[in-house]
Amino acid sequence: MWRLCGSFVALLGLSACHPNVVRPFDAPPTALRTTAQDRAAVVQQDALHLALLDPDDPTAGYRRTHSFRAVITGPSGLELGRGRVFIPGDGTLVAVRARSWRPDAPNDVSELEPYAVSFHEAHQGAGMLYGASRVALFDVPGVQVGDVLEYETVLEVRNSAALPAWTFGGAYLTESSRLSVDVPRGQDLQAVTLQAGQVAELQPSRTTIPGGGERWTWSEQRVPPSLVTGRDDPRATTWLSWRSAYPDWGAVGAWYRTLSEGLAELPASDVPTLAASSGDPRKDWFDFVRDGVRYLAYYAEGIDGYRAHGAADVLRGRFGDCKDMATLLLALYRHAGVEAYPVLARINGARAFPTSVATPAALNHALVALPLPQGGYLFVDPTDKLGAFGEAAPHLVGRQVLVVRPEGATLMEVPLPGPEENRSAVTWTLKQGGGAHLSVTLSGTEARWVRQRPCETGVGWPWKERRRPTSSEGGQVRSWRR
């Protein structure tokens, strides 16, 4: 549920087709119906337009205009006239305009005009603890089932050249999904569209704009509804980057080094004393951060999504997101004399992103790389509460990651673990006169699902739920250790 942090009235555009009925906002909105069998809206148009604030300098930021129009076919939450826009910490909401109209009343269709409606900002979860990113929610009054709901939001994102990716389609049938970018004269835009992990044939049309530049426009028609996310997402996604800002992944790494400079520093007096030691400081400090710092997932566009808190603050508060926990672990490793480097990765959403388009927008997770004597790296993720030091995390294997070293950054793929890293050793000891003793030792991914269901003395052994050897029925776990 959204927690309201403030409210105010903004001027929005709305045609006067319905009476001005302002609904209360302290009540939760109607739940969206998003099952494949029950679609409650048809999106006529979903479009994003991007334009540089300074045609000569992509790093100055960009203006982002999102246009949305849908026919409300049933109770779906949209019949409340509710719209939303995410505002990154380095962004400013410039304008929101909206209206509703009856499809059978064409005379009501006109330019969006100023109209007063209620409007508020909200934070959710960890967002209340980080930066200034927030979500703006607005309600267009008087919307009824059968109406057309239309709104437009305009954002300015400053001091950022990382253009957002655009995915065509969504939870509803989308008749038209469009992305357009104004490319000024002298600027070089890199763009690649991926679909199901492969480069798609979708290419932009190009038209001339004032000043001699071009407008690149990608368009998809009749996009079927999709709730599938992750590596199996069938929708097309276009990735963008200004070559002058990020000519390669080394430039992305240099940007991140500048952004995080000085954060992974910790006074010697603040370094905690370990309660126990395994003799390997790499494992000891990894276990300390994994178990001693509470992980709060936080995903945000803009600078808030990349700039960590200082290691001392994270250690003091004992909570943080991925970049905070990685920053603290780097600081502790430095005090222990362990060579370690920050790593940026992409873990949620589509597994693939085009490596030919260098952009921070493709990366949404942070972890740590430890160089290995034989070459390569051991990747450790302290947010992985089920992971053990040295194990390959399933959410990382096979993915591209950016290892950021002082001399440069390297994009590489996290290798798949070998069969020797995923083992199950089962020993049965039969006792004379009846009874038996079962010993199971699991490593790698075999051990992870056991950690998800911790065992205690007297609790049924979860291993038998998958393997279920008949001779173990009625048995109990006498001891269990990680």
Secondary structure per residue as TSV (DSSP state, phi and psi in degrees):
chain	resnum	aa	ss	phi	psi
A	1	M	-	360.0	140.1
A	2	W	-	-70.1	139.3
A	3	R	E	-103.2	122.4
A	4	L	E	-82.4	127.2
A	5	C	E	-107.3	-4.1
A	6	G	E	172.2	161.2
A	7	S	E	-147.6	151.4
A	8	F	E	-159.2	174.3
A	9	V	E	-108.4	132.6
A	10	A	E	-121.7	157.8
A	11	L	E	-87.5	118.0
A	12	L	E	-122.5	159.2
A	13	G	E	-89.0	132.8
A	14	L	-	-156.3	127.2
A	15	S	-	-73.6	148.8
A	16	A	T	-86.4	55.6
A	17	C	T	-82.3	-25.9
A	18	H	S	-130.8	159.5
A	19	P	-	-64.1	153.0
A	20	N	-	-79.6	88.8
A	21	V	-	-109.0	111.4
A	22	V	-	-94.5	120.3
A	23	R	-	-84.7	152.4
A	24	P	-	-69.0	146.0
A	25	F	S	-105.8	-1.2
A	26	D	S	-83.1	-8.9
A	27	A	S	-90.3	143.3
A	28	P	-	-66.8	143.3
A	29	P	-	-69.1	157.9
A	30	T	-	-57.6	136.5
A	31	A	-	-64.6	139.3
A	32	L	-	-69.4	134.9
A	33	R	-	-91.4	111.2
A	34	T	-	-126.8	23.1
A	35	T	S	-81.0	156.9
A	36	A	T	-64.1	-24.0
A	37	Q	T	-91.3	-12.7
A	38	D	-	-131.8	79.6
A	39	R	-	-91.4	132.2
A	40	A	-	-114.1	13.3
A	41	A	E	-160.0	154.3
A	42	V	E	-121.4	118.6
A	43	V	E	-81.7	116.3
A	44	Q	E	-78.7	-35.2
A	45	Q	E	-153.1	133.5
A	46	D	E	-136.2	110.8
A	47	A	E	-137.0	143.3
A	48	L	E	-126.0	131.5
A	49	H	E	-123.1	132.9
A	50	L	E	-120.9	137.2
A	51	A	E	-146.1	139.1
A	52	L	E	-68.7	143.3
A	53	L	S	-72.1	-35.3
A	54	D	S	-125.1	110.1
A	55	P	T	-58.3	-21.3
A	56	D	T	-94.8	-8.1
A	57	D	-	-143.9	96.4
A	58	P	G	-61.2	-25.5
A	59	T	G	-72.8	-11.4
A	60	A	G	-70.9	-20.3
A	61	G	E	120.8	-174.5
A	62	Y	E	-148.9	160.9
A	63	R	E	-104.5	134.5
A	64	R	E	-122.1	114.6
A	65	T	E	-113.4	119.3
A	66	H	E	-111.1	124.7
A	67	S	E	-115.6	134.7
A	68	F	E	-138.9	134.9
A	69	R	E	-144.1	129.5
A	70	A	E	-144.0	147.3
A	71	V	E	-92.0	124.2
A	72	I	E	-86.1	112.1
A	73	T	-	-100.8	-6.9
A	74	G	S	-176.5	171.5
A	75	P	-	-58.6	119.7
A	76	S	S	-146.7	1.3
A	77	G	S	96.7	-37.0
A	78	L	G	-70.2	-22.2
A	79	E	G	-70.3	-11.0
A	80	L	G	-77.7	-6.2
A	81	G	T	74.7	24.3
A	82	R	E	-85.6	129.2
A	83	G	E	-122.8	164.9
A	84	R	E	-149.0	150.7
A	85	V	E	-145.8	131.4
A	86	F	E	-85.3	130.3
A	87	I	E	-113.0	108.8
A	88	P	-	-66.8	163.2
A	89	G	T	-60.7	-27.4
A	90	D	T	-100.4	19.6
A	91	G	E	-114.6	158.9
A	92	T	E	-130.3	130.3
A	93	L	E	-78.6	112.5
A	94	V	E	-86.8	-43.7
A	95	A	E	-157.0	146.9
A	96	V	E	-135.0	124.4
A	97	R	E	-128.2	143.8
A	98	A	E	-154.6	162.9
A	99	R	E	-164.8	165.8
A	100	S	E	-135.8	152.2
A	101	W	E	-156.9	158.2
A	102	R	-	-84.5	134.0
A	103	P	T	-59.9	-26.3
A	104	D	T	-91.1	11.2
A	105	A	-	-125.9	73.0
A	106	P	G	-62.0	-23.1
A	107	N	G	-66.6	-18.8
A	108	D	G	-79.5	-13.7
A	109	V	-	-79.4	117.8
A	110	S	-	-151.3	-178.2
A	111	E	-	-64.0	147.9
A	112	L	-	-63.4	127.7
A	113	E	-	-117.7	153.8
A	114	P	E	-58.5	137.9
A	115	Y	E	-156.7	140.7
A	116	A	E	-86.8	123.8
A	117	V	E	-136.9	161.4
A	118	S	E	-75.0	151.6
A	119	F	E	-155.3	137.6
A	120	H	E	-148.3	164.2
A	121	E	E	-106.5	153.7
A	122	A	E	-145.9	150.7
A	123	H	E	-118.9	157.8
A	124	Q	-	-138.8	133.8
A	125	G	G	55.6	-131.2
A	126	A	G	-66.0	-14.7
A	127	G	G	-59.7	-24.4
A	128	M	G	-71.4	-16.6
A	129	L	G	-101.4	-5.3
A	130	Y	S	-127.5	127.1
A	131	G	S	48.8	-151.7
A	132	A	S	-118.0	11.0
A	133	S	-	-65.4	143.1
A	134	R	E	-158.0	172.3
A	135	V	E	-115.0	130.2
A	136	A	E	-99.3	128.2
A	137	L	E	-114.7	141.1
A	138	F	E	-142.1	149.0
A	139	D	E	-118.4	127.3
A	140	V	-	-90.2	115.6
A	141	P	T	-71.5	150.6
A	142	G	T	82.5	7.3
A	143	V	-	-72.5	136.4
A	144	Q	-	-125.1	159.1
A	145	V	T	-59.7	132.7
A	146	G	T	100.8	-13.7
A	147	D	-	-78.5	165.2
A	148	V	E	-101.5	123.5
A	149	L	E	-102.0	131.0
A	150	E	E	-138.9	134.9
A	151	Y	E	-149.9	161.8
A	152	E	E	-139.6	131.4
A	153	T	E	-120.8	141.3
A	154	V	E	-124.4	124.4
A	155	L	E	-119.4	146.8
A	156	E	E	-116.7	121.9
A	157	V	E	-109.0	114.6
A	158	R	E	-100.2	153.8
A	159	N	S	58.3	36.8
A	160	S	-	-147.2	130.1
A	161	A	-	-104.7	2.6
A	162	A	-	-82.5	94.8
A	163	L	-	-70.4	143.3
A	164	P	-	-73.7	149.5
A	165	A	-	-76.7	157.5
A	166	W	E	-127.0	126.5
A	167	T	E	-105.2	130.1
A	168	F	-	-84.2	123.1
A	169	G	-	96.1	-178.6
A	170	G	-	-175.0	-147.8
A	171	A	S	-73.7	-18.0
A	172	Y	S	-113.6	159.5
A	173	L	E	-58.5	126.4
A	174	T	E	-115.5	116.0
A	175	E	E	-72.9	-33.6
A	176	S	E	-147.5	123.2
A	177	S	E	-123.1	128.3
A	178	R	E	-140.0	141.4
A	179	L	E	-125.9	132.6
A	180	S	E	-136.4	144.6
A	181	V	E	-136.1	130.3
A	182	D	E	-84.4	120.3
A	183	V	E	-108.5	102.6
A	184	P	-	-64.5	159.2
A	185	R	T	-59.9	132.9
A	186	G	T	93.5	-9.8
A	187	Q	-	-100.2	146.5
A	188	D	-	-116.9	112.2
A	189	L	E	-96.6	126.0
A	190	Q	E	-93.9	135.2
A	191	A	E	-150.3	133.1
A	192	V	E	-141.0	136.9
A	193	T	E	-107.8	127.5
A	194	L	E	-112.3	144.5
A	195	Q	E	-142.0	123.8
A	196	A	T	53.5	38.0
A	197	G	T	81.4	-1.2
A	198	Q	E	-116.9	153.2
A	199	V	E	-66.2	125.3
A	200	A	-	-87.8	161.5
A	201	E	-	-83.3	-4.8
A	202	L	-	-61.9	121.5
A	203	Q	-	-122.7	150.3
A	204	P	-	-81.5	148.9
A	205	S	E	-84.4	156.5
A	206	R	E	-131.0	128.3
A	207	T	E	-129.0	153.1
A	208	T	E	-77.4	140.5
A	209	I	-	-119.1	161.3
A	210	P	T	-55.4	139.6
A	211	G	T	97.8	-5.9
A	212	G	S	94.0	0.4
A	213	G	-	-85.7	-167.2
A	214	E	E	-131.1	151.7
A	215	R	E	-106.4	118.1
A	216	W	E	-93.6	130.3
A	217	T	E	-132.3	123.6
A	218	W	E	-105.3	140.8
A	219	S	E	-145.4	135.7
A	220	E	E	-124.1	137.7
A	221	Q	E	-114.0	146.8
A	222	R	E	51.3	58.9
A	223	V	E	-83.8	120.2
A	224	P	-	-66.8	153.8
A	225	P	-	-64.5	146.1
A	226	S	-	-146.9	130.4
A	227	L	-	-109.6	0.7
A	228	V	-	-76.4	131.1
A	229	T	-	-127.4	170.8
A	230	G	G	86.0	-152.9
A	231	R	G	-68.1	-19.3
A	232	D	G	-97.9	8.9
A	233	D	-	-62.8	118.5
A	234	P	-	-80.5	-6.2
A	235	R	S	-78.3	155.6
A	236	A	E	-86.4	142.2
A	237	T	E	-129.8	130.1
A	238	T	E	-102.6	128.2
A	239	W	E	-106.5	140.3
A	240	L	E	-131.2	150.0
A	241	S	E	-162.7	141.7
A	242	W	E	-85.6	121.8
A	243	R	T	-63.5	-32.6
A	244	S	T	-67.6	-27.1
A	245	A	T	-87.7	-43.6
A	246	Y	-	-132.9	78.4
A	247	P	S	-65.0	-25.8
A	248	D	S	-157.8	179.4
A	249	W	H	-71.1	-22.2
A	250	G	H	-62.0	-36.3
A	251	A	H	-68.3	-35.9
A	252	V	H	-64.4	-41.3
A	253	G	H	-63.9	-40.8
A	254	A	H	-63.6	-39.6
A	255	W	H	-61.0	-43.0
A	256	Y	H	-69.7	-36.3
A	257	R	H	-61.4	-42.7
A	258	T	H	-64.3	-41.1
A	259	L	H	-66.0	-34.5
A	260	S	T	-102.9	9.7
A	261	E	T	-59.7	129.8
A	262	G	T	82.0	-5.7
A	263	L	T	-78.8	-31.8
A	264	A	T	-89.7	45.4
A	265	E	-	-118.7	140.1
A	266	L	-	-143.1	123.4
A	267	P	-	-58.0	143.3
A	268	A	G	-57.3	-32.6
A	269	S	G	-68.2	-19.4
A	270	D	G	-90.3	-12.7
A	271	V	-	-67.4	121.7
A	272	P	-	-71.9	163.3
A	273	T	-	-96.5	127.9
A	274	L	-	-71.8	138.0
A	275	A	S	-68.1	-32.7
A	276	A	-	-149.4	159.4
A	277	S	-	-134.5	138.5
A	278	S	-	-89.8	-7.0
A	279	G	S	94.2	-9.3
A	280	D	-	-117.5	104.3
A	281	P	H	-62.7	-25.5
A	282	R	H	-62.5	-46.5
A	283	K	H	-70.3	-43.0
A	284	D	H	-60.6	-46.7
A	285	W	H	-74.8	-31.0
A	286	F	H	-61.7	-47.8
A	287	D	H	-61.4	-37.6
A	288	F	H	-61.8	-47.5
A	289	V	H	-72.4	-43.2
A	290	R	H	-58.9	-45.2
A	291	D	H	-90.6	-22.9
A	292	G	H	-102.4	-6.3
A	293	V	S	-120.4	126.6
A	294	R	E	-76.7	129.7
A	295	Y	E	-88.4	126.1
A	296	L	-	-119.3	107.9
A	297	A	-	-66.2	134.5
A	298	Y	-	-147.0	116.1
A	299	Y	-	-117.1	126.7
A	300	A	-	-152.5	143.0
A	301	E	S	-76.2	164.9
A	302	G	S	81.1	-172.1
A	303	I	G	-65.1	-29.6
A	304	D	G	-62.3	-26.0
A	305	G	G	-77.9	-6.9
A	306	Y	T	-127.0	-28.3
A	307	R	-	-87.2	119.1
A	308	A	-	-84.2	165.8
A	309	H	-	-80.4	158.6
A	310	G	-	-65.7	152.6
A	311	A	H	-58.8	-38.7
A	312	A	H	-63.3	-39.7
A	313	D	H	-66.8	-40.4
A	314	V	H	-65.5	-42.7
A	315	L	H	-64.1	-39.1
A	316	R	H	-68.7	-42.9
A	317	G	H	-83.4	-22.6
A	318	R	T	59.2	34.6
A	319	F	E	-149.3	159.9
A	320	G	E	173.0	167.9
A	321	D	-	-91.9	-167.8
A	322	C	H	-60.9	-45.0
A	323	K	H	-70.3	-30.9
A	324	D	H	-66.4	-46.3
A	325	M	H	-67.5	-38.2
A	326	A	H	-65.7	-38.8
A	327	T	H	-63.5	-43.7
A	328	L	H	-63.7	-43.6
A	329	L	H	-63.0	-39.9
A	330	L	H	-60.9	-42.7
A	331	A	H	-63.7	-42.5
A	332	L	H	-67.7	-38.2
A	333	Y	H	-62.8	-40.0
A	334	R	H	-62.3	-40.9
A	335	H	H	-66.2	-29.3
A	336	A	T	-88.0	-0.3
A	337	G	T	75.9	21.6
A	338	V	-	-94.0	127.4
A	339	E	-	-73.9	125.1
A	340	A	-	-154.5	152.6
A	341	Y	E	-137.4	149.0
A	342	P	E	-71.7	150.4
A	343	V	E	-133.2	137.3
A	344	L	E	-111.4	140.3
A	345	A	E	-145.4	173.1
A	346	R	-	-121.7	119.8
A	347	I	-	-121.0	-27.9
A	348	N	S	-108.4	158.4
A	349	G	S	82.0	-163.3
A	350	A	-	-59.3	137.7
A	351	R	S	-65.6	-37.0
A	352	A	-	-94.9	143.7
A	353	F	-	-140.0	152.0
A	354	P	-	-72.3	116.7
A	355	T	T	-70.2	-14.4
A	356	S	T	-77.7	-12.0
A	357	V	S	-113.5	101.6
A	358	A	-	-80.7	118.7
A	359	T	-	-159.6	138.7
A	360	P	G	-61.6	-23.6
A	361	A	G	-62.6	-18.6
A	362	A	G	-81.7	-8.7
A	363	L	-	-116.6	129.1
A	364	N	-	-137.7	19.2
A	365	H	E	-148.9	150.6
A	366	A	E	-128.6	143.9
A	367	L	E	-152.8	-160.3
A	368	V	E	-134.1	142.3
A	369	A	E	-113.0	133.7
A	370	L	E	-113.3	117.8
A	371	P	E	-61.7	141.9
A	372	L	-	-102.8	146.3
A	373	P	T	-58.0	-35.0
A	374	Q	T	-84.2	3.4
A	375	G	S	102.3	158.4
A	376	G	S	81.3	-167.7
A	377	Y	E	-136.8	153.9
A	378	L	E	-101.6	118.9
A	379	F	E	-94.7	123.8
A	380	V	E	-121.0	133.6
A	381	D	-	-122.5	101.7
A	382	P	T	-68.2	-11.9
A	383	T	T	-77.8	-12.7
A	384	D	-	-81.7	88.1
A	385	K	T	-67.1	-20.2
A	386	L	T	-94.1	-6.6
A	387	G	-	-82.5	154.8
A	388	A	-	-115.1	150.3
A	389	F	T	-58.1	131.5
A	390	G	T	94.8	-14.6
A	391	E	-	-84.8	145.8
A	392	A	-	-79.5	120.4
A	393	A	-	-71.1	128.8
A	394	P	T	-58.1	-30.3
A	395	H	T	-77.1	-3.9
A	396	L	T	-111.4	-31.4
A	397	V	T	-61.8	137.1
A	398	G	T	81.1	-1.3
A	399	R	-	-98.4	155.1
A	400	Q	E	-81.5	134.2
A	401	V	E	-132.7	155.9
A	402	L	E	-111.1	110.7
A	403	V	E	-88.7	120.9
A	404	V	E	-104.4	108.0
A	405	R	E	-110.3	162.7
A	406	P	T	-58.5	-34.2
A	407	E	T	-86.8	-6.0
A	408	G	E	156.0	175.7
A	409	A	E	-120.1	144.9
A	410	T	E	-128.6	129.7
A	411	L	E	-90.8	127.1
A	412	M	E	-148.3	166.2
A	413	E	E	-100.1	134.6
A	414	V	-	-71.7	120.8
A	415	P	-	-69.2	152.1
A	416	L	-	-71.8	143.3
A	417	P	-	-69.5	147.9
A	418	G	-	-76.9	164.7
A	419	P	G	-61.1	-25.9
A	420	E	G	-69.4	-16.0
A	421	E	G	-88.9	-12.1
A	422	N	S	-121.8	96.4
A	423	R	-	-128.7	151.9
A	424	S	E	-129.8	120.8
A	425	A	E	-116.1	119.3
A	426	V	E	-120.1	126.8
A	427	T	E	-127.4	123.1
A	428	W	E	-104.1	131.5
A	429	T	E	-118.2	111.0
A	430	L	E	-86.0	132.8
A	431	K	-	-96.6	140.4
A	432	Q	T	-63.6	130.1
A	433	G	T	91.8	1.6
A	434	G	S	115.9	160.3
A	435	G	-	87.1	165.2
A	436	A	E	-157.2	161.2
A	437	H	E	-123.6	129.1
A	438	L	E	-112.1	128.0
A	439	S	E	-120.9	125.7
A	440	V	E	-124.7	126.5
A	441	T	E	-120.2	120.9
A	442	L	E	-116.9	146.3
A	443	S	-	-139.5	159.1
A	444	G	T	70.0	-144.6
A	445	T	H	-65.7	-24.3
A	446	E	H	-61.0	-32.4
A	447	A	H	-82.5	-21.6
A	448	R	H	-64.6	-43.4
A	449	W	H	-71.3	-21.1
A	450	V	H	-72.6	-38.6
A	451	R	H	-65.7	-24.6
A	452	Q	T	-68.4	-20.5
A	453	R	S	-131.2	76.8
A	454	P	-	-54.6	140.8
A	455	C	-	-101.3	145.1
A	456	E	-	-128.0	159.0
A	457	T	T	-55.5	129.5
A	458	G	T	91.3	-5.1
A	459	V	S	-95.4	138.2
A	460	G	-	-54.2	142.0
A	461	W	-	-74.6	114.5
A	462	P	T	-68.3	-21.5
A	463	W	H	-58.8	-34.6
A	464	K	H	-72.6	-14.2
A	465	E	H	-68.2	-25.9
A	466	R	H	-98.0	-44.5
A	467	R	S	-89.9	-39.6
A	468	R	-	41.9	64.1
A	469	P	-	-67.0	130.7
A	470	T	G	-63.0	-28.7
A	471	S	G	-75.4	-5.2
A	472	S	G	-101.0	3.1
A	473	E	T	-58.7	133.4
A	474	G	T	86.1	-1.7
A	475	G	-	-75.8	163.4
A	476	Q	-	-130.5	150.7
A	477	V	-	-79.7	123.7
A	478	R	-	-93.3	-27.3
A	479	S	-	-157.0	152.0
A	480	W	-	-153.2	134.8
A	481	R	-	-144.3	154.1
A	482	R	-	-91.6	360.0
